[in-house]
Amino acid sequence: MIGGLSRVILFVDDMAAMKSFYVDILGLRELPGGDVVFVSLDSGGAQLSLNQIPSEYADPNAGGAPREDSYTKFVFHSDDVEGDREALVAKGVRMREINRWGAIELCDGIDPEGNIFQISNR
């Protein structure tokens, strides 16, 4: 039987920018054992690991445009979606408007390479 989700790997063009975003801006904790091409972050449940794409395979058109065609979205829990959104915007993070359905609140943001992430109280 397969157990719970333990890790999600995100392949990145710019390791320094992406590591800084997820550690310094979103507050994930870097786990020991990483290096310049692979870093694992504690996301409070499953690990989020960043894996450097070799330069010969990097996307020359990368630049942070939202990846609207992606089938993946990372969702981070927030007890205060509005307050966390405001704090992220103050740090320069591109955040969309908050969507509300009853007591459920969620808000999408865009990381430096265009990946869509979400903060949600669900």
Backbone as CSV, one residue per row, in Angstrom:
resi,resn,N_x,N_y,N_z,CA_x,CA_y,CA_z,C_x,C_y,C_z
1,MET,0.852,-1.189,0.000,0.000,0.000,0.000,0.884,1.234,0.000
2,ILE,0.560,2.183,-0.818,1.303,3.440,-0.872,0.900,4.293,0.319
3,GLY,1.901,4.923,0.941,1.647,5.794,2.087,1.287,7.202,1.647
4,GLY,1.372,8.143,2.563,1.043,9.534,2.278,2.077,10.201,1.392
5,LEU,1.710,11.320,0.841,2.612,12.097,0.008,3.776,12.583,0.860
6,SER,5.005,12.281,0.444,6.170,12.664,1.240,6.944,13.831,0.638
7,ARG,6.926,13.974,-0.682,7.732,15.022,-1.313,7.152,15.371,-2.677
8,VAL,7.243,16.646,-2.996,6.948,17.134,-4.331,8.238,17.770,-4.828
9,ILE,8.653,17.436,-6.048,9.870,18.007,-6.619,9.477,19.027,-7.671
10,LEU,10.014,20.223,-7.524,9.793,21.303,-8.471,11.111,21.552,-9.192
11,PHE,11.126,21.374,-10.496,12.325,21.611,-11.295,12.399,23.099,-11.594
12,VAL,13.561,23.709,-11.338,13.699,25.161,-11.404,14.851,25.572,-12.322
13,ASP,14.698,26.734,-12.942,15.753,27.303,-13.772,16.753,28.087,-12.920
14,ASP,16.278,28.818,-11.915,17.124,29.682,-11.100,17.012,29.254,-9.639
15,MET,17.908,28.374,-9.209,17.855,27.819,-7.853,17.922,28.917,-6.794
16,ALA,18.827,29.873,-6.944,18.990,30.903,-5.918,17.703,31.704,-5.727
17,ALA,17.083,32.119,-6.813,15.856,32.911,-6.721,14.714,32.094,-6.133
18,MET,14.602,30.844,-6.564,13.490,30.011,-6.081,13.677,29.616,-4.618
19,LYS,14.906,29.300,-4.233,15.176,28.966,-2.825,14.887,30.183,-1.955
20,SER,15.337,31.353,-2.378,15.084,32.573,-1.623,13.587,32.831,-1.486
21,PHE,12.842,32.626,-2.551,11.394,32.844,-2.502,10.729,31.916,-1.485
22,TYR,10.980,30.624,-1.595,10.287,29.671,-0.725,10.779,29.700,0.715
23,VAL,12.039,30.077,0.940,12.565,30.157,2.313,12.339,31.544,2.903
24,ASP,12.830,32.576,2.229,12.796,33.927,2.790,11.430,34.590,2.711
25,ILE,10.670,34.303,1.663,9.366,34.953,1.490,8.232,34.122,2.084
26,LEU,8.150,32.840,1.695,7.057,32.008,2.211,7.355,31.384,3.566
27,GLY,8.627,31.355,3.967,8.968,30.895,5.313,9.165,29.402,5.480
28,LEU,9.350,28.659,4.390,9.634,27.235,4.530,11.047,27.075,5.068
29,ARG,11.288,25.992,5.785,12.582,25.745,6.407,13.398,24.791,5.553
30,GLU,14.654,25.174,5.267,15.540,24.309,4.500,15.966,23.128,5.360
31,LEU,15.887,21.934,4.799,16.288,20.729,5.501,17.753,20.432,5.229
32,PRO,18.443,19.783,6.168,19.865,19.474,5.962,20.065,18.507,4.804
33,GLY,21.267,18.543,4.223,21.632,17.591,3.190,21.504,18.100,1.780
34,GLY,21.083,19.338,1.611,20.936,19.887,0.269,22.266,20.352,-0.293
35,ASP,22.235,20.741,-1.545,23.426,21.286,-2.195,22.984,22.316,-3.225
36,VAL,23.826,22.657,-4.162,23.486,23.716,-5.119,22.516,23.270,-6.203
37,VAL,22.286,21.963,-6.341,21.365,21.491,-7.381,20.101,20.825,-6.834
38,PHE,20.059,20.555,-5.529,18.883,19.907,-4.938,18.735,20.360,-3.493
39,VAL,17.590,20.952,-3.173,17.312,21.448,-1.840,15.932,20.970,-1.429
40,SER,15.817,20.446,-0.208,14.510,20.048,0.313,14.082,21.034,1.389
41,LEU,12.798,21.365,1.339,12.228,22.335,2.262,11.101,21.687,3.050
42,ASP,11.016,22.032,4.335,9.938,21.536,5.189,8.733,22.437,4.973
43,SER,7.667,21.859,4.430,6.464,22.656,4.175,5.378,22.389,5.213
44,GLY,5.753,21.732,6.304,4.787,21.463,7.355,4.017,20.168,7.145
45,GLY,4.359,19.420,6.156,3.728,18.138,5.834,4.661,17.425,4.890
46,ALA,4.341,17.422,3.628,5.241,16.877,2.611,6.382,17.866,2.380
47,GLN,7.519,17.339,1.952,8.644,18.210,1.599,8.414,18.798,0.213
48,LEU,8.883,20.022,0.025,8.956,20.627,-1.292,10.435,20.662,-1.633
49,SER,10.826,19.939,-2.662,12.227,19.898,-3.061,12.406,20.656,-4.364
50,LEU,13.453,21.450,-4.408,13.803,22.211,-5.598,14.970,21.513,-6.265
51,ASN,14.848,21.239,-7.561,15.883,20.534,-8.307,16.296,21.411,-9.489
52,GLN,17.571,21.804,-9.500,18.092,22.672,-10.554,18.049,21.959,-11.899
53,ILE,17.437,22.594,-12.894,17.443,22.073,-14.256,18.828,22.368,-14.840
54,PRO,19.489,21.381,-15.418,20.790,21.665,-16.050,20.644,22.775,-17.093
55,SER,21.661,23.619,-17.201,21.577,24.800,-18.061,21.231,24.463,-19.500
56,GLU,21.663,23.299,-19.980,21.353,22.957,-21.376,19.868,22.659,-21.600
57,TYR,19.127,22.444,-20.504,17.697,22.171,-20.623,16.829,23.321,-20.096
58,ALA,17.452,24.370,-19.586,16.704,25.487,-19.011,15.836,26.147,-20.076
59,ASP,14.734,26.692,-19.646,13.793,27.359,-20.545,14.296,28.762,-20.858
60,PRO,14.681,29.033,-22.097,15.188,30.366,-22.433,14.111,31.440,-22.348
61,ASN,12.841,31.027,-22.310,11.733,31.984,-22.230,11.221,32.161,-20.807
62,ALA,11.892,31.507,-19.840,11.453,31.631,-18.448,11.613,33.074,-18.009
63,GLY,10.767,33.496,-17.136,10.855,34.879,-16.689,9.739,35.231,-15.747
64,GLY,9.016,34.254,-15.302,8.004,34.508,-14.301,6.612,34.766,-14.812
65,ALA,6.366,34.612,-16.122,4.991,34.753,-16.604,4.166,33.626,-15.986
66,PRO,2.972,33.910,-15.502,2.161,32.870,-14.868,1.967,31.668,-15.792
67,ARG,2.178,30.499,-15.256,2.017,29.256,-16.024,0.562,28.802,-15.928
68,GLU,-0.269,29.442,-16.691,-1.701,29.151,-16.656,-2.024,27.769,-17.205
69,ASP,-1.100,27.196,-17.974,-1.362,25.893,-18.582,-0.877,24.733,-17.726
70,SER,-0.382,25.008,-16.528,0.134,23.962,-15.649,-1.017,23.228,-14.968
71,TYR,-0.825,21.952,-14.767,-1.835,21.141,-14.087,-1.540,20.977,-12.607
72,THR,-0.549,21.696,-12.104,-0.124,21.558,-10.709,-0.200,22.896,-10.002
73,LYS,-0.652,22.866,-8.744,-0.669,24.066,-7.904,-0.328,23.621,-6.483
74,PHE,0.617,24.315,-5.852,0.949,24.048,-4.452,0.005,24.863,-3.593
75,VAL,-0.569,24.239,-2.560,-1.474,24.952,-1.664,-0.880,24.921,-0.260
76,PHE,-0.703,26.104,0.325,-0.177,26.248,1.673,-1.291,26.718,2.591
77,HIS,-1.383,26.116,3.771,-2.425,26.489,4.714,-2.147,27.863,5.311
78,SER,-3.213,28.611,5.519,-3.132,29.925,6.151,-4.318,30.086,7.087
79,ASP,-4.068,30.494,8.317,-5.163,30.803,9.236,-5.748,32.176,8.961
80,ASP,-4.982,33.026,8.277,-5.401,34.399,7.985,-5.032,34.729,6.539
81,VAL,-5.855,34.300,5.600,-5.558,34.472,4.183,-5.392,35.951,3.838
82,GLU,-6.289,36.798,4.329,-6.199,38.222,4.006,-4.906,38.833,4.549
83,GLY,-4.581,38.549,5.796,-3.359,39.088,6.397,-2.105,38.550,5.729
84,ASP,-2.100,37.245,5.426,-0.942,36.660,4.759,-0.794,37.197,3.339
85,ARG,-1.909,37.393,2.646,-1.850,37.975,1.310,-1.231,39.367,1.367
86,GLU,-1.688,40.189,2.308,-1.153,41.542,2.440,0.350,41.508,2.728
87,ALA,0.783,40.594,3.593,2.209,40.482,3.932,3.025,40.061,2.712
88,LEU,2.495,39.148,1.908,3.209,38.699,0.710,3.281,39.814,-0.330
89,VAL,2.191,40.540,-0.513,2.192,41.661,-1.451,3.228,42.701,-1.014
90,ALA,3.324,42.954,0.294,4.297,43.919,0.809,5.730,43.471,0.531
91,LYS,5.936,42.156,0.379,7.265,41.620,0.055,7.492,41.536,-1.449
92,GLY,6.536,42.024,-2.234,6.689,42.051,-3.679,6.177,40.825,-4.409
93,VAL,5.457,39.946,-3.714,4.925,38.747,-4.353,3.674,39.106,-5.143
94,ARG,3.582,38.583,-6.352,2.394,38.808,-7.183,1.265,37.914,-6.662
95,MET,0.249,38.548,-6.109,-0.890,37.825,-5.548,-2.167,38.258,-6.248
96,ARG,-3.042,37.313,-6.456,-4.344,37.610,-7.043,-5.329,37.958,-5.934
97,GLU,-6.557,38.226,-6.308,-7.585,38.575,-5.327,-8.014,37.337,-4.539
98,ILE,-8.541,37.557,-3.360,-9.033,36.477,-2.507,-10.391,36.022,-3.019
99,ASN,-10.566,34.712,-3.099,-11.866,34.124,-3.427,-12.457,33.565,-2.141
100,ARG,-13.761,33.790,-1.965,-14.439,33.333,-0.749,-15.677,32.529,-1.118
101,TRP,-15.840,31.408,-0.447,-17.043,30.578,-0.539,-17.439,30.235,0.884
102,GLY,-18.359,31.009,1.430,-18.714,30.820,2.828,-17.494,31.122,3.695
103,ALA,-17.130,30.159,4.534,-15.978,30.333,5.427,-14.648,30.010,4.746
104,ILE,-14.703,29.469,3.540,-13.473,29.096,2.830,-12.902,30.313,2.118
105,GLU,-11.605,30.557,2.338,-10.896,31.633,1.661,-9.660,31.064,0.988
106,LEU,-9.384,31.515,-0.237,-8.164,31.096,-0.917,-7.692,32.199,-1.833
107,CYS,-6.394,32.200,-2.070,-5.795,33.248,-2.881,-4.577,32.683,-3.601
108,ASP,-4.544,32.865,-4.919,-3.410,32.394,-5.711,-2.322,33.450,-5.767
109,GLY,-1.082,32.967,-5.847,0.083,33.819,-6.030,0.961,33.207,-7.109
110,ILE,1.996,33.934,-7.497,2.880,33.495,-8.572,4.317,33.581,-8.077
111,ASP,5.053,32.456,-8.163,6.449,32.462,-7.714,7.345,33.070,-8.795
112,PRO,8.642,33.237,-8.527,9.520,33.921,-9.493,9.609,33.266,-10.867
113,GLU,9.302,31.977,-10.975,9.363,31.310,-12.277,7.988,31.092,-12.897
114,GLY,6.961,31.696,-12.290,5.631,31.644,-12.879,4.736,30.535,-12.366
115,ASN,5.230,29.703,-11.434,4.390,28.642,-10.873,3.313,29.253,-10.007
116,ILE,2.090,28.753,-10.148,0.975,29.238,-9.354,0.962,28.474,-8.035
117,PHE,0.889,29.220,-6.925,0.705,28.595,-5.618,-0.518,29.239,-4.994
118,GLN,-1.002,28.653,-3.918,-2.206,29.165,-3.291,-2.039,29.160,-1.783
119,ILE,-2.633,30.153,-1.127,-2.787,30.099,0.322,-4.278,29.920,0.578
120,SER,-4.614,29.072,1.529,-6.010,28.724,1.759,-6.241,28.367,3.215
121,ASN,-7.401,28.717,3.734,-7.737,28.312,5.101,-8.458,26.965,5.139
122,ARG,-8.595,26.339,3.991,-9.284,25.053,3.916,-8.387,23.947,4.401
